[in-house]
Amino acid sequence: MPFQPENSYAELDARLSSSCSPTKVLNPQWIAFNEPLAKQLQLPQSALSGAAGLATFSGTAVPDWAQPTALAYAGHQFGNFVPQLGDGRAVLLSEVLDHQGSRFDIQLKGSGRTPYSRGGDGRSPLGPVLREYLVSEAMHRLEVPTTRALAAIATGEMVQREHAQPGAILTRVASSHLRVGTAQFVAAHKDRELLQRFADYVIERHYPHCAAENSPYLALLTAVIDRQASLIAKWMSLGFIHGVMNTDNMTLSGETIDYGPCAFMEAYDPAQVFSSIDRRGRYSYQNQPAIAMWNLARFAETLLPLIDQDPDTAIARATAAVENFDAVYQRYYSKQMSAKLGLSASDAATQQLLEDYLDLMQQQQVDFTLAFRFLGDADNIRSAELFQQHQDWQDWYQRWRQALAQQHPTAADASVALNSVNPAYIPRNHLIEAAISEATNDGSLELFNRLQHLWQSPFVEQPEASEFMRPANQEQQVKRTFCGT
C-alpha cells in the first residue's frame, strides 16, 4: 500500500480543529528516531532521517504531505469541567495509513503556540520529552496499548519553567488523539447532527463492527468501556500509575496517552500517588478503575441524544452499560493477575492466593515487579530474600506451588509461563530521572540510549543489566513527579 497522508478528522467539521503551523526552532538536533515505526507508517525516505527529517520533526519545515492542525477538546480536570482545552502545545501533522491499512496520527508535541495555548508558550522542556519517549516505547514492549514515540528533537532553545531548561519536541504516533474530552467538546455544541457525525467517525475509525448493531451508539459506548477496562487491568497488573486521569487524557481508542507525572510503583502500596498536583490521591493506584468508570460515565452522557430519543430510556440504557464496567474490568484484571501467578483459573482459590500475596507484599513493602518476576525462578532463593524468609510467605509459597503444579507439568514450563508475563525491567522513576539529569546537565544521551535498548526486551533477563532490575535505594527514590507543561 503506497504512502497515503490524509486529514479525515480535520475535514469532519471546522469547529473541531484549527489550522496551525509549528513554530521554527533555533538549532534542531536529533535525540532519537524510531526507524522501525517510521517504516511501518510508510513515511517517505526523506522523512526517515537526515536534514529533511530533522526539519520535519522539529517543526522547522512543514513537508508537502502534512496539513498541520491543532485539535479542540474539553475535559474534566480533577473533577472540574473545562469547556475548552485543546492542543495547547501540539500540532497534528497528518494521518497516515500503515502497511496494513491501519490509520495513525502523527503529532508534534512541544512545537509552539496554538489557538488553544491559553497564554502558554507551547514548548516542552527536554525532560518530559525523554520521559514520554522512554515510557511509551517501554509500554509498547510491555504489551500495553499506548501512543508511540517516533522522534525526539532538541530545539537548541531554552524553555522557562521553574528555571530555564533545554527545549525539545516529541513526535507522537497514535491510532487517534480522540478523547473522552473530545466527545465532551462536541456535545457542548448541542448540535445533534454534529454529534452523530462525530460518533459515526469514531465508529468507522475504531469500532466498525458497531455500525451493524441495532443500537450502534450504545454499542460504541460498550466497546469503549470494554477497551478501557482491558487497558486499566493491564496498568494495574504492572503497578503503573498514570497520574492524571482527566477525561481529556482518556482516549476513545483505548490507548494510554500522556506520560507526564506517571510512575511505576515499587514497594506495593494501593494508595500510592506520585503526581505533585494530585494532593488528595484522586488518581492513586487503587482508584484508577473507579476513575476510569467515572470518566466513561462522562462519555456516556455525551452519547445520550444518540442512544435513544426518549431521555429516560437513553439514561437507563447508558447507565446499565457504564455500571457493567466493574464486571468487565474484574474479568480482565482476574485474567491478568492469575497469569502473573502462572495460573489460568480465576476461581475463588486463585483469587484468595492473589489477595494473600498482595497483602504480604504490602505488609513487607516488597517491590511489586520483583515479587512477581522472582516467582519464575526454578528455586525460590530470590523470592525468599525479598520476603526475608517470613513464615507467612513460606506458608503462602507452598500453597501457591501446589496450585501451580496442578496446571504445569514441569517446573520449566511454569517458569516459561511466569517469565512471559512478569517483566524483569520496568521504567523505574529513578532511572528515568537519572537519564534526564544526564542529558540536561551533561548533554549526554548514554543512559537514555541504554535504557531505551534495555526496555525493548523487558521480559528477557540480562545478567549484565541486573542493576536496572533493582528498585531505588533510599537516596535514589523519586517520590514526586511533575507534568512539565
C-alpha positions in Angstrom: 0.0 0.0 0.0 1.5 3.4 -1.0 2.1 6.3 1.4 -1.3 7.9 1.9 -1.4 11.1 4.1 -4.9 12.2 4.9 -6.7 14.6 7.2 -10.1 13.0 7.7 -10.8 14.4 11.2 -9.9 18.0 10.2 -12.4 17.6 7.4 -15.2 16.4 9.6 -16.1 19.9 10.9 -14.2 23.2 11.1 -15.3 23.7 14.7 -13.2 20.7 15.9 -9.7 21.8 15.0 -7.7 24.8 13.8 -5.1 25.1 11.1 -1.9 25.8 12.9 1.8 25.5 11.8 4.5 24.6 14.2 7.0 27.3 15.2 10.5 27.1 13.8 13.3 26.4 16.3 16.8 27.8 16.5 19.1 24.8 16.2 17.4 21.4 16.0 19.4 18.2 16.7 18.5 14.6 16.8 17.9 12.9 20.1 16.2 9.7 18.9 14.5 8.3 15.9 12.3 5.2 15.8 13.1 3.9 12.4 11.1 0.6 12.6 8.0 2.7 13.4 8.7 5.1 10.6 8.9 2.2 8.1 5.7 0.7 9.5 4.0 4.0 8.8 5.5 4.0 5.3 6.8 7.5 5.6 8.8 8.7 2.6 12.5 8.2 2.7 13.1 11.9 3.1 11.2 11.8 6.5 13.2 8.9 7.9 16.5 10.7 8.7 18.9 13.4 7.6 18.3 17.1 7.2 14.8 16.8 5.8 13.6 14.6 8.6 15.2 16.8 11.2 13.4 19.8 9.7 10.1 17.9 9.7 10.2 16.6 13.2 11.4 19.8 14.7 8.6 21.8 13.0 11.2 23.9 11.2 9.7 23.0 7.8 6.3 21.6 7.0 6.5 18.7 4.4 4.2 18.7 1.5 2.3 15.7 2.9 1.3 17.5 6.1 -1.6 19.8 6.8 -0.9 20.8 10.4 -3.8 21.3 12.8 -4.4 21.7 16.5 -7.3 19.7 17.9 -10.0 21.1 20.1 -11.3 19.2 23.2 -12.8 19.8 26.6 -12.3 17.9 29.8 -12.9 17.3 33.5 -9.6 18.1 35.2 -9.6 16.7 38.8 -13.4 16.6 38.5 -13.8 20.2 37.3 -15.2 20.7 33.8 -13.3 23.0 31.5 -15.3 23.6 28.3 -12.3 24.2 26.0 -8.8 22.9 26.4 -7.3 21.6 23.1 -3.8 21.1 21.8 -2.0 23.9 23.6 1.4 22.7 22.6 0.8 20.1 20.0 0.2 20.0 16.2 -1.2 17.1 14.2 0.9 16.9 11.1 -1.2 14.3 9.2 -3.0 11.0 9.4 -1.2 8.1 7.6 -2.1 4.5 6.7 0.4 1.9 7.6 1.3 -1.2 5.5 -1.8 -3.0 6.9 -4.1 -0.1 6.2 -4.5 1.0 9.8 -4.8 4.7 10.3 -2.4 6.7 12.6 -2.0 10.3 13.7 1.5 11.9 13.5 1.7 14.7 16.0 4.4 17.1 17.1 4.3 17.8 20.9 6.1 20.9 22.2 6.1 22.6 18.8 4.9 26.1 19.8 1.8 28.1 20.5 -1.6 27.2 19.0 -5.0 28.8 19.3 -5.6 26.6 22.4 -2.4 27.6 24.3 -4.2 29.8 26.8 -1.2 32.0 27.3 1.3 29.2 27.4 4.5 29.1 25.3 3.6 25.8 23.6 7.0 24.4 24.3 8.3 21.4 26.1 11.4 21.0 28.3 13.8 18.2 27.4 12.8 16.1 30.4 9.2 15.4 29.6 10.1 14.5 26.0 12.7 12.0 27.2 10.3 10.6 29.7 7.5 10.1 27.2 9.8 8.6 24.6 11.2 6.1 27.1 8.0 5.2 28.9 5.7 5.0 25.9 8.0 2.7 24.0 8.5 0.6 27.1 4.8 0.3 27.5 4.5 -0.9 23.9 7.1 -3.6 24.6 5.2 -4.5 27.8 2.2 -5.2 25.5 0.1 -2.3 26.8 -1.9 -0.3 24.2 -0.2 3.1 24.0 0.7 6.0 21.9 4.2 5.6 20.4 7.3 7.8 20.1 8.6 8.3 16.5 11.2 11.0 17.1 12.7 13.3 19.7 14.5 16.5 18.7 16.5 19.0 20.8 15.5 22.5 19.8 18.6 24.4 20.7 16.5 26.8 22.7 15.7 27.2 26.4 12.3 26.8 27.9 11.4 28.7 31.1 9.6 26.8 33.8 10.7 27.0 37.5 14.1 27.6 35.8 15.5 27.7 32.3 15.7 24.2 30.8 16.8 22.9 27.3 13.8 22.5 25.0 12.8 19.5 22.9 10.0 18.2 20.7 8.4 14.8 20.7 6.8 13.2 17.6 3.9 11.1 18.9 2.0 8.5 17.0 -1.5 7.4 18.0 -4.3 5.4 16.4 -6.1 8.7 17.1 -6.0 11.6 19.5 -9.7 11.5 20.1 -10.5 11.6 23.8 -13.5 11.5 26.1 -12.8 15.2 26.3 -13.2 15.4 22.6 -16.7 13.9 22.8 -17.5 16.4 25.6 -16.4 19.3 23.4 -18.6 18.1 20.6 -21.6 17.5 22.9 -21.2 21.0 24.3 -22.2 22.4 20.9 -25.7 20.9 21.4 -25.7 20.1 17.7 -27.2 16.6 17.3 -26.1 16.4 13.7 -22.5 17.2 14.6 -22.6 14.8 17.5 -23.9 12.0 15.2 -21.2 12.7 12.6 -18.5 12.6 15.3 -19.8 9.3 16.7 -20.0 7.8 13.3 -16.5 8.9 12.7 -15.3 7.2 15.9 -17.2 4.0 14.9 -15.7 4.0 11.4 -12.2 4.6 12.7 -12.0 2.4 15.8 -15.1 0.2 16.1 -16.5 -0.6 12.7 -18.4 -3.6 14.0 -20.7 -1.2 15.9 -22.2 0.2 12.7 -24.1 -3.1 12.1 -25.6 -3.2 15.6 -29.3 -2.4 16.2 -28.2 0.4 18.5 -24.8 1.5 17.1 -24.1 4.3 19.6 -24.9 2.1 22.6 -22.6 -0.4 21.0 -19.9 2.3 20.7 -20.2 3.1 24.4 -20.0 -0.6 25.3 -16.9 -1.1 23.0 -15.1 1.9 24.6 -15.9 0.6 28.1 -14.5 -2.8 27.2 -11.3 -1.4 25.7 -10.7 0.9 28.7 -11.5 -1.9 31.1 -8.8 -4.0 29.4 -6.3 -1.2 29.4 -6.7 -0.3 33.1 -6.3 -4.0 34.0 -3.0 -4.0 32.2 -1.9 -0.9 34.1 -2.8 -2.5 37.4 -1.0 -5.7 36.6 2.2 -3.7 36.1 1.9 -1.4 39.0 1.6 1.6 36.6 0.1 4.8 37.9 -0.9 7.3 35.2 -1.1 10.2 37.5 -3.6 12.5 35.7 -6.6 10.5 34.6 -8.6 13.6 33.5 -11.2 13.0 30.8 -9.0 14.7 28.3 -6.4 12.1 29.0 -8.6 9.1 28.2 -8.6 8.0 24.6 -11.6 6.6 22.8 -9.3 4.1 21.1 -8.2 2.6 24.4 -4.6 3.6 24.2 -2.5 5.1 27.1 -1.8 8.7 26.4 0.2 11.5 28.1 3.0 10.4 30.3 3.5 13.5 32.4 3.6 12.5 36.1 3.3 8.8 35.5 5.3 6.3 37.5 5.6 2.6 38.1 5.1 1.6 41.7 8.0 -0.1 43.6 7.1 -1.0 47.1 3.5 -2.2 46.9 1.0 0.3 48.3 -2.5 0.5 46.9 -2.8 4.2 47.9 0.4 5.2 46.1 0.4 8.6 44.5 3.3 10.3 42.7 1.9 13.3 40.9 2.8 16.6 42.5 -0.6 18.0 41.6 -2.7 15.1 42.9 -2.8 16.3 46.5 -5.8 14.3 47.6 -5.0 11.0 45.9 -7.8 11.1 43.3 -5.7 9.3 40.8 -3.9 6.9 43.1 -3.1 3.4 42.0 -6.1 1.8 43.7 -8.5 4.5 42.4 -7.7 4.0 38.7 -10.5 1.5 37.9 -13.1 3.7 39.7 -11.9 6.9 37.9 -12.0 5.1 34.6 -15.6 4.2 35.3 -16.3 7.9 36.2 -14.7 9.1 33.0 -16.7 6.6 31.0 -19.9 7.9 32.6 -19.0 11.3 31.2 -18.6 9.8 27.8 -21.9 8.1 28.1 -23.5 11.5 28.9 -22.3 12.8 25.5 -24.0 10.0 23.6 -27.4 10.2 25.3 -29.1 12.1 22.4 -28.0 9.3 20.0 -28.7 6.3 22.2 -32.5 6.9 22.4 -34.9 9.7 21.5 -36.5 9.3 24.9 -34.2 10.8 27.5 -35.2 8.4 30.3 -34.7 5.4 28.1 -31.3 6.7 27.0 -30.2 7.3 30.5 -31.3 3.9 31.7 -29.5 2.1 28.8 -26.3 4.2 29.2 -26.3 3.7 33.0 -26.6 0.0 32.6 -23.7 -0.1 30.2 -21.5 2.0 32.5 -22.4 0.1 35.6 -21.2 -3.1 33.8 -17.7 -1.6 33.7 -16.7 -3.1 37.0 -17.7 -6.7 36.0 -15.8 -6.3 32.7 -12.8 -4.9 34.4 -12.8 -7.6 37.0 -12.7 -10.3 34.3 -9.7 -8.7 32.6 -8.0 -8.0 35.9 -8.5 -11.6 37.2 -7.2 -13.0 34.0 -4.1 -10.7 34.0 -3.3 -11.3 37.7 -3.9 -15.1 37.6 -1.5 -15.3 34.7 1.1 -13.4 36.8 0.8 -16.3 39.3 1.1 -18.8 36.5 -2.5 -19.9 37.0 -5.1 -20.0 34.2 -8.1 -20.3 36.5 -9.5 -17.2 38.2 -11.6 -19.2 40.7 -12.1 -18.4 44.3 -8.9 -20.3 45.3 -6.8 -18.4 42.8 -8.3 -15.1 43.9 -7.5 -15.9 47.5 -3.9 -16.7 46.6 -3.6 -13.4 44.9 -5.2 -11.4 47.7 -2.9 -13.1 50.3 0.1 -12.4 48.2 -0.7 -8.7 47.7 -1.3 -8.5 51.5 2.1 -9.9 52.2 3.7 -7.6 49.7 2.1 -4.6 51.3 2.9 -5.7 54.8 6.6 -6.1 54.0 6.8 -3.3 51.5 8.1 -5.6 48.8 8.8 -4.4 45.2 5.7 -5.1 43.0 7.6 -6.0 39.9 10.2 -8.3 41.5 7.7 -10.0 43.7 6.1 -11.5 40.6 9.2 -11.8 38.5 11.0 -13.9 41.0 8.2 -16.4 41.0 9.6 -17.6 37.7 12.9 -18.8 39.3 13.5 -22.5 39.4 14.4 -22.2 43.0 12.9 -19.7 45.5 16.1 -18.0 46.6 15.4 -14.5 45.3 11.7 -14.7 46.4 12.8 -15.8 49.9 15.2 -12.9 50.1 12.5 -10.4 49.1 10.3 -11.6 51.9 13.1 -12.2 54.4 12.1 -15.8 54.8 9.0 -14.7 56.6 6.9 -17.6 57.8 3.7 -16.2 56.3 5.4 -16.0 53.0 6.7 -19.6 53.3 3.2 -20.8 54.0 1.8 -18.9 51.0 4.6 -20.1 48.8 3.8 -23.8 49.5 0.1 -23.3 48.8 1.0 -21.5 45.5 3.4 -24.2 44.4 0.8 -26.8 44.9 -1.7 -24.9 42.8 1.0 -24.2 40.1 1.9 -27.9 39.9 -1.7 -28.8 39.0 -1.6 -26.6 35.9 2.0 -27.0 34.7 3.6 -30.4 34.1 7.1 -29.3 34.9 8.8 -26.5 36.8 10.4 -25.4 33.5 7.0 -25.0 31.9 5.9 -22.9 34.8 9.0 -20.7 34.6 8.4 -20.0 30.9 4.8 -19.1 31.6 5.6 -16.8 34.5 8.5 -15.0 32.8 6.5 -14.3 29.7 4.1 -12.1 31.6 6.2 -10.8 34.5 8.8 -8.3 33.3 12.3 -8.2 34.6 12.6 -4.5 33.7 10.2 -1.6 34.0 10.8 2.2 33.6 11.7 2.9 37.2 11.4 6.5 38.2 15.0 6.9 39.4 16.4 5.6 36.2 14.3 7.9 34.1 15.3 10.9 36.3 19.0 9.9 36.1 18.8 9.8 32.2 17.0 13.2 32.2 19.6 14.7 34.5 22.5 13.3 32.5 21.0 14.7 29.3 20.1 18.1 30.8 23.2 18.7 32.8 25.9 16.9 30.8 24.4 16.8 27.3 24.9 13.0 27.4 22.4 10.5 26.0 24.4 7.5 27.1 22.0 6.3 29.8 18.9 7.3 27.8 20.1 5.1 24.9 21.0 2.3 27.2 17.6 2.3 28.9 15.9 2.6 25.5 17.7 -0.5 24.3 17.1 -2.4 27.6 13.4 -1.8 27.7 12.9 -3.1 24.2 13.1 -6.6 25.8 11.6 -6.2 29.2 10.8 -9.9 29.7 14.4 -11.1 29.0 16.7 -11.0 31.9 20.2 -9.8 31.1 22.9 -10.6 33.7 24.9 -7.5 32.8 21.9 -5.3 33.5 21.0 -6.6 36.9 21.4 -3.1 38.4 18.4 -1.9 36.3 16.1 -4.5 37.9 16.6 -3.3 41.4 14.3 -0.7 43.0 15.6 2.7 44.0 17.6 2.8 47.3 16.9 5.5 49.9 18.9 8.1 48.2 17.6 7.4 44.7 13.9 7.4 45.5 11.7 9.7 43.4 8.5 10.4 45.4 7.0 13.2 43.3 6.6 13.5 39.6 5.6 16.6 37.5 3.7 17.3 34.4 6.3 19.5 32.7 3.7 21.6 30.9 
